Amino acid sequence: MKLEDRIQTLGKWGELIKERSTSDQYLLAFKKAYQLNPWFIPDFIKKSLAVIVDNYLNETKLQQWVSPYKIYADNPSRSVALVMAGNIPLVGFHDLLSVLISGHKAIIKVSSKDQVLPALLHQQLGEISPELQENIKFTKKHTEFDAAIATGSDTSAHIFRYLYKNVPHIIRRNRNSVAILNGNESKQELDYLASDILCYFGLGCRSISKIFIPEGYNFEPLLSAFNHYDFVMNYEKYMNNYRYYKSIYKVNGDAFLDNGFILLHEDLAFSSPISVVYYEKYNSFENLKNVLDEHKDHLQIVVGEHNAFIPCIPFGSSQHPELWDYADQTDTLQFLLNL
């Protein structure tokens, strides 16, 4: 299949997903996905699908994405083992899309926590293009493959490096995202930041787990902005985390701020637990840049107002990646084209 045909087919796939997203078939899939993984609430599944439809399976953006690359019709087709994480719905879709657009075949090992949604989208791709659908296979164990892309925890990354040591590979591990505040943020920017933090319950690598604040920062407007996400109080798994960490901080005599469902705690670490956002004070962007540089291998993105020292993306954009926003700043598509 020619590149132009693949792009058109992928665009039609996005149109079909959007058309069917409110159908009984999808609503049943949402229910099954939630039963399998209680972190996958319908609102967050819908958000993930919206990003896929609007930012990924968009014919104009697909053209824009591939335009800088040299993708030839006679490029050899390889089999690529994909190991997908299960922290947020369809989190491995970009890897799959990269394999398809480059003309390769994907052999997918889905997470046990996210089986329903990949199967549904695969089935619907077959309605548009059985030929492209044939380039996707699901497996419980990878055996024969030419390359691998695997995403998991720091622990599983060591296992992946051993399993895939004999083939070209991309291995991703835990990363965290942070936000930089200056105290002059508008109400809308703080509302956007609340989404950056609480969307997907904070489980994504692009979820903001820590904020950097200036001395004398007033937390009240931020605590108020979180109220747009007060529906998380309806989910027991989330609130169990909130109650647990609140009790730990109380027992230890640790200071924290609390709005009833999220805790703000001063900590030098970057990876905060569910229901907790760490904060750290800074006195200059130059010093803060040094701190972030020390942890750059563990950072995914930085959200905030652009400044001369630290490249930032706007508030509200952390959970809306574009096709060219590669995880871990590793160009997945170029890796695949070099096979």
Rosetta blueprint (number, residue, H / E / L):
1 M L
2 K L
3 L H
4 E H
5 D H
6 R H
7 I H
8 Q H
9 T H
10 L H
11 G H
12 K H
13 W H
14 G H
15 E H
16 L H
17 I H
18 K H
19 E H
20 R H
21 S L
22 T L
23 S L
24 D H
25 Q H
26 Y H
27 L H
28 L H
29 A H
30 F H
31 K H
32 K H
33 A H
34 Y H
35 Q H
36 L H
37 N L
38 P L
39 W L
40 F L
41 I L
42 P H
43 D H
44 F H
45 I H
46 K H
47 K H
48 S H
49 L H
50 A H
51 V H
52 I H
53 V H
54 D H
55 N H
56 Y H
57 L L
58 N L
59 E H
60 T H
61 K H
62 L H
63 Q H
64 Q H
65 W H
66 V H
67 S L
68 P L
69 Y L
70 K L
71 I L
72 Y L
73 A L
74 D L
75 N L
76 P L
77 S L
78 R L
79 S E
80 V E
81 A E
82 L E
83 V E
84 M L
85 A L
86 G L
87 N L
88 I L
89 P L
90 L L
91 V L
92 G L
93 F H
94 H H
95 D H
96 L H
97 L H
98 S H
99 V H
100 L H
101 I H
102 S L
103 G L
104 H L
105 K E
106 A E
107 I E
108 I E
109 K E
110 V L
111 S L
112 S L
113 K L
114 D L
115 Q L
116 V H
117 L H
118 P H
119 A H
120 L H
121 L H
122 H H
123 Q H
124 Q H
125 L H
126 G H
127 E H
128 I H
129 S L
130 P H
131 E H
132 L H
133 Q H
134 E L
135 N L
136 I E
137 K E
138 F E
139 T L
140 K L
141 K L
142 H L
143 T L
144 E L
145 F L
146 D L
147 A E
148 A E
149 I E
150 A E
151 T E
152 G L
153 S L
154 D H
155 T H
156 S H
157 A H
158 H H
159 I H
160 F H
161 R H
162 Y H
163 L H
164 Y L
165 K L
166 N L
167 V L
168 P L
169 H E
170 I E
171 I E
172 R E
173 R L
174 N L
175 R L
176 N E
177 S E
178 V E
179 A E
180 I E
181 L L
182 N L
183 G L
184 N L
185 E L
186 S L
187 K H
188 Q H
189 E H
190 L H
191 D H
192 Y H
193 L H
194 A H
195 S H
196 D H
197 I H
198 L H
199 C H
200 Y H
201 F H
202 G H
203 L L
204 G L
205 C L
206 R L
207 S L
208 I E
209 S E
210 K E
211 I E
212 F E
213 I E
214 P E
215 E L
216 G L
217 Y L
218 N L
219 F L
220 E H
221 P H
222 L H
223 L H
224 S H
225 A H
226 F H
227 N H
228 H H
229 Y H
230 D H
231 F H
232 V H
233 M H
234 N H
235 Y L
236 E H
237 K H
238 Y H
239 M H
240 N H
241 N H
242 Y H
243 R H
244 Y H
245 Y H
246 K H
247 S H
248 I H
249 Y H
250 K H
251 V H
252 N H
253 G L
254 D L
255 A L
256 F L
257 L E
258 D E
259 N L
260 G L
261 F L
262 I L
263 L E
264 L E
265 H E
266 E E
267 D L
268 L L
269 A L
270 F L
271 S L
272 S L
273 P L
274 I L
275 S L
276 V E
277 V E
278 Y E
279 Y E
280 E E
281 K E
282 Y E
283 N L
284 S L
285 F H
286 E H
287 N H
288 L H
289 K H
290 N H
291 V H
292 L H
293 D H
294 E H
295 H L
296 K H
297 D H
298 H H
299 L E
300 Q E
301 I E
302 V E
303 V E
304 G E
305 E L
306 H L
307 N L
308 A L
309 F L
310 I L
311 P L
312 C L
313 I E
314 P L
315 F L
316 G L
317 S L
318 S L
319 Q L
320 H L
321 P L
322 E L
323 L L
324 W L
325 D L
326 Y L
327 A H
328 D H
329 Q H
330 T L
331 D L
332 T H
333 L H
334 Q H
335 F H
336 L H
337 L H
338 N L
339 L L
